[in-house]
Amino acid sequence: MKIDGSIALITGAASGIGQAVSRELAKRGAEKIVMVDRSDSAYEFADALNTQYKREVAIVKIGDTTNDTFRTKVFDEVVAEYGVITICIPAAGITRDSLAVQMNKDTGKAEPYSITTFREVTEVNLIAPIYWAIETVVRIAEDRAKRGMKRWEPEELVQGAIIFIGSVSSQGNKGQISYAVAKAGLEGAAATLMKEAIFYGVRCGIIHPGFTDTPMVRNLGEDYINKYVLPFTQLRRLIRPDEIADAICFMILNSAVSGQLWADAGWHPPA
């Protein structure tokens, strides 16, 4: 699998890990990077990349990653203008942290975690990434069919790579019932899709970052980070987004690497 000359798609590309991996893919020679995000700040970042590399390497698509129509439209437009997407990293994510059960001191009643919020988190962090990945395989499969190609053979180059963004929270983390479920679910998706997608020459894996210096983690607050993160991290610091981006590129490039990669900086949750 090569990054140089490839067409890559990143969701959540305007910030955090998505932004870092977009930058790294451009550095490594990707022909086009389709930056999918709901924030207009993606345009500013894309302009910076295009200026740095003196070509239109970054293309912005603004929309809701959970919207099926938007997803199909993005693939239709990119395939028609630039060709088949061969690298997909669905990195968009949200957190809505709260205990699964909390006591209301005023009423004396136990209140469960909102099922509406649970569905929102799993829609963004679990279902949407899976379907961006599936759509990538769909387009590669159709392209092969047009060229009269059926089952992928080892003599061919690897046709595509999909890397899901998991989390150390998939092991279980207090206050993250919805987020942990979503990230654990991606493990099963990656393992299953790999078994199916390799028929078309597409590899699929998942990286589990530890607490990374992103806006989402910073929103937890310095007190939380200093009390619950750094003391249980062997490196005693947050992971840099570029470190995760480098690990993702390693997973793309090395076809012998399959399954899961843990990039947790030695973090282990307290009991």
C-alpha positions as CSV (number, residue, x, y, z in Angstrom):
1,M,0.0,0.0,0.0
2,K,1.3,3.4,-0.9
3,I,0.4,6.8,0.4
4,D,2.2,8.7,-2.4
5,G,-0.2,9.5,-5.1
6,S,-3.3,8.2,-3.2
7,I,-6.7,9.7,-2.7
8,A,-7.5,9.8,1.0
9,L,-10.6,10.8,2.9
10,I,-10.6,12.0,6.5
11,T,-13.7,12.8,8.6
12,G,-13.3,15.2,11.5
13,A,-10.4,16.7,9.5
14,A,-10.5,20.2,10.9
15,S,-9.1,19.5,14.3
16,G,-7.4,16.9,16.6
17,I,-6.3,13.6,15.2
18,G,-8.1,14.2,11.9
19,Q,-6.2,17.4,11.3
20,A,-2.9,15.8,12.2
21,V,-3.3,12.8,10.0
22,S,-4.4,15.0,7.1
23,R,-1.2,17.0,7.5
24,E,0.9,13.8,7.7
25,L,-0.7,12.3,4.6
26,A,0.0,15.5,2.6
27,K,3.6,15.4,3.9
28,R,3.9,11.8,2.6
29,G,2.7,12.7,-0.9
30,A,-1.0,11.9,-1.0
31,E,-2.4,13.2,-4.3
32,K,-5.7,14.4,-2.7
33,I,-7.0,14.6,0.8
34,V,-10.7,14.9,1.1
35,M,-11.3,16.8,4.4
36,V,-14.8,16.1,5.7
37,D,-16.0,18.2,8.6
38,R,-19.0,20.1,9.9
39,S,-16.9,23.2,10.7
40,D,-15.9,25.9,8.2
41,S,-12.5,26.0,9.9
42,A,-11.6,23.2,7.6
43,Y,-11.3,25.7,4.8
44,E,-8.6,27.6,6.6
45,F,-6.6,24.5,7.3
46,A,-7.0,23.3,3.7
47,D,-5.8,26.6,2.4
48,A,-2.7,26.4,4.6
49,L,-1.9,22.9,3.3
50,N,-2.4,23.9,-0.3
51,T,-0.2,26.9,0.2
52,Q,2.5,24.9,1.9
53,Y,2.6,22.2,-0.9
54,K,1.9,24.7,-3.7
55,R,-0.9,22.6,-5.2
56,E,-4.5,21.6,-4.4
57,V,-3.8,18.7,-2.1
58,A,-6.7,19.4,0.3
59,I,-10.4,19.4,-0.7
60,V,-13.0,20.4,1.8
61,K,-16.5,18.9,2.1
62,I,-18.7,20.4,4.8
63,G,-21.5,18.4,6.3
64,D,-22.9,16.0,8.9
65,T,-21.0,12.7,8.8
66,T,-24.1,10.9,10.1
67,N,-26.1,12.0,7.0
68,D,-26.4,9.2,4.4
69,T,-27.2,11.6,1.6
70,F,-24.2,13.7,2.4
71,R,-21.9,10.7,2.5
72,T,-23.0,9.4,-0.8
73,K,-22.7,12.9,-2.4
74,V,-19.1,13.2,-1.2
75,F,-18.1,9.9,-2.7
76,D,-19.9,10.6,-6.0
77,E,-18.2,14.0,-6.4
78,V,-14.7,12.8,-5.5
79,V,-14.8,9.6,-7.6
80,A,-16.2,11.5,-10.6
81,E,-13.5,14.3,-10.4
82,Y,-10.4,12.6,-8.9
83,G,-10.9,8.9,-8.9
84,V,-11.4,6.1,-6.3
85,I,-10.7,6.8,-2.6
86,T,-8.2,4.3,-1.4
87,I,-7.5,5.5,2.1
88,C,-10.3,6.2,4.6
89,I,-9.8,7.4,8.2
90,P,-13.2,8.2,9.8
91,A,-11.9,10.3,12.7
92,A,-14.9,12.5,13.5
93,G,-16.0,11.9,17.1
94,I,-17.8,13.5,20.1
95,T,-18.0,12.8,23.8
96,R,-21.0,13.3,26.1
97,D,-19.6,12.1,29.4
98,S,-21.7,11.3,32.4
99,L,-22.2,8.4,34.8
100,A,-24.5,5.6,33.7
101,V,-26.6,6.1,36.9
102,Q,-26.6,9.2,39.1
103,M,-28.5,10.0,42.2
104,N,-30.6,13.2,42.2
105,K,-30.0,14.7,45.6
106,D,-33.1,16.8,45.4
107,T,-35.6,14.1,44.5
108,G,-33.8,11.0,45.9
109,K,-34.3,9.3,42.5
110,A,-31.6,7.5,40.5
111,E,-31.4,9.0,37.0
112,P,-30.1,6.9,34.1
113,Y,-27.8,8.2,31.3
114,S,-29.9,9.8,28.6
115,I,-30.8,7.3,25.9
116,T,-31.1,10.2,23.4
117,T,-27.5,11.2,24.2
118,F,-26.4,7.6,24.0
119,R,-27.8,7.3,20.5
120,E,-26.2,10.6,19.5
121,V,-22.8,9.4,20.6
122,T,-23.0,6.0,19.0
123,E,-24.4,7.5,15.8
124,V,-21.4,9.8,15.4
125,N,-18.6,7.5,16.9
126,L,-19.8,4.0,15.8
127,I,-22.4,3.9,13.0
128,A,-21.1,6.8,10.9
129,P,-17.4,5.6,10.8
130,I,-18.6,2.1,9.8
131,Y,-20.6,3.4,6.9
132,W,-17.9,5.8,5.6
133,A,-15.6,2.7,5.7
134,I,-18.2,0.5,3.9
135,E,-18.7,3.1,1.2
136,T,-15.0,3.1,0.6
137,V,-15.1,-0.6,0.0
138,V,-18.2,-0.2,-2.2
139,R,-16.4,2.2,-4.5
140,I,-13.3,0.0,-4.7
141,A,-15.4,-3.1,-5.5
142,E,-17.3,-1.3,-8.2
143,D,-14.1,0.0,-9.8
144,R,-12.6,-3.5,-9.9
145,A,-15.8,-4.8,-11.4
146,K,-15.6,-2.2,-14.2
147,R,-12.1,-3.4,-14.9
148,G,-13.2,-7.0,-15.1
149,M,-11.5,-7.9,-11.8
150,K,-13.0,-10.2,-9.2
151,R,-11.3,-11.6,-6.2
152,W,-8.1,-9.8,-5.2
153,E,-4.9,-11.7,-5.5
154,P,-1.7,-11.2,-3.5
155,E,0.3,-10.4,-6.7
156,E,-1.7,-7.2,-6.9
157,L,-0.9,-4.1,-4.8
158,V,-3.1,-3.7,-1.8
159,Q,-6.2,-1.8,-3.1
160,G,-7.1,0.3,0.0
161,A,-6.7,0.8,3.7
162,I,-9.3,1.8,6.3
163,I,-8.1,2.8,9.8
164,F,-10.8,3.3,12.5
165,I,-10.0,5.6,15.5
166,G,-10.7,3.6,18.6
167,S,-9.8,4.6,22.1
168,V,-8.3,3.3,25.4
169,S,-11.8,3.9,26.7
170,S,-12.9,0.8,24.8
171,Q,-11.5,-1.1,27.9
172,G,-14.1,0.7,30.0
173,N,-13.7,4.2,31.6
174,K,-15.8,5.7,34.3
175,G,-18.3,8.3,33.1
176,Q,-18.0,7.2,29.4
177,I,-20.7,4.6,28.9
178,S,-21.7,5.7,25.5
179,Y,-18.2,6.6,24.2
180,A,-16.7,3.3,25.5
181,V,-19.4,1.3,23.9
182,A,-18.9,3.1,20.5
183,K,-15.2,2.6,20.5
184,A,-15.4,-1.1,21.6
185,G,-17.9,-1.6,18.8
186,L,-15.4,-0.4,16.3
187,E,-13.1,-3.3,17.2
188,G,-15.8,-5.7,16.0
189,A,-16.4,-3.7,12.9
190,A,-12.7,-3.5,12.0
191,A,-12.2,-7.3,12.5
192,T,-15.3,-8.2,10.5
193,L,-14.8,-5.7,7.7
194,M,-11.2,-6.9,7.3
195,K,-12.4,-10.5,6.7
196,E,-14.9,-9.3,4.0
197,A,-13.0,-6.4,2.4
198,I,-9.8,-8.3,1.7
199,F,-11.8,-10.0,-1.1
200,Y,-11.4,-6.7,-2.9
201,G,-7.8,-6.1,-1.6
202,V,-8.8,-3.6,1.2
203,R,-7.2,-3.9,4.6
204,C,-8.9,-2.6,7.7
205,G,-7.6,-2.0,11.2
206,I,-8.1,0.1,14.3
207,I,-5.8,2.3,16.4
208,H,-6.6,2.9,20.0
209,P,-5.1,6.3,21.0
210,G,-4.6,7.2,24.7
211,F,-5.4,10.7,25.9
212,T,-4.2,12.9,23.1
213,D,-3.8,16.7,23.1
214,T,-6.9,17.5,21.2
215,P,-9.7,20.0,21.8
216,M,-12.0,17.1,22.8
217,V,-9.5,16.0,25.6
218,R,-8.8,19.6,26.6
219,N,-12.5,20.1,27.1
220,L,-12.3,17.7,30.0
221,G,-10.6,20.4,31.9
222,E,-7.1,20.7,33.4
223,D,-8.2,19.5,36.8
224,Y,-9.6,16.2,35.3
225,I,-6.5,15.7,33.1
226,N,-4.1,16.3,36.1
227,K,-6.1,14.1,38.4
228,Y,-7.3,11.2,36.2
229,V,-5.1,11.1,33.2
230,L,-1.5,12.1,33.8
231,P,-0.9,10.1,37.0
232,F,-1.9,6.9,35.2
233,T,0.1,7.6,32.0
234,Q,3.6,6.3,32.0
235,L,4.9,9.1,29.8
236,R,3.2,11.6,32.2
237,R,2.0,13.8,29.4
238,L,-0.7,13.9,26.8
239,I,0.1,12.2,23.4
240,R,0.8,14.6,20.6
241,P,-1.6,14.3,17.6
242,D,1.3,14.0,15.2
243,E,2.4,10.8,17.1
244,I,-1.0,9.2,16.4
245,A,-0.9,10.4,12.8
246,D,2.5,8.8,12.4
247,A,1.2,5.5,13.8
248,I,-1.8,5.6,11.5
249,C,0.5,6.0,8.5
250,F,2.5,3.0,9.8
251,M,-0.6,0.9,9.8
252,I,-1.4,2.1,6.2
253,L,2.0,1.4,4.8
254,N,2.8,-1.9,6.4
255,S,0.5,-4.6,5.0
256,A,1.7,-7.1,7.6
257,V,0.1,-5.0,10.4
258,S,-3.5,-6.1,11.0
259,G,-6.0,-5.9,13.8
260,Q,-5.4,-3.4,16.6
261,L,-2.6,-1.0,17.5
262,W,-2.5,0.5,20.9
263,A,-0.9,4.0,21.1
264,D,-1.8,4.7,24.7
265,A,1.5,6.2,26.2
266,G,1.1,3.6,28.9
267,W,-2.2,4.8,30.2
268,H,-4.1,2.4,32.4
269,P,-7.4,3.4,34.1
270,P,-7.6,3.2,37.8
271,A,-10.0,0.7,39.4
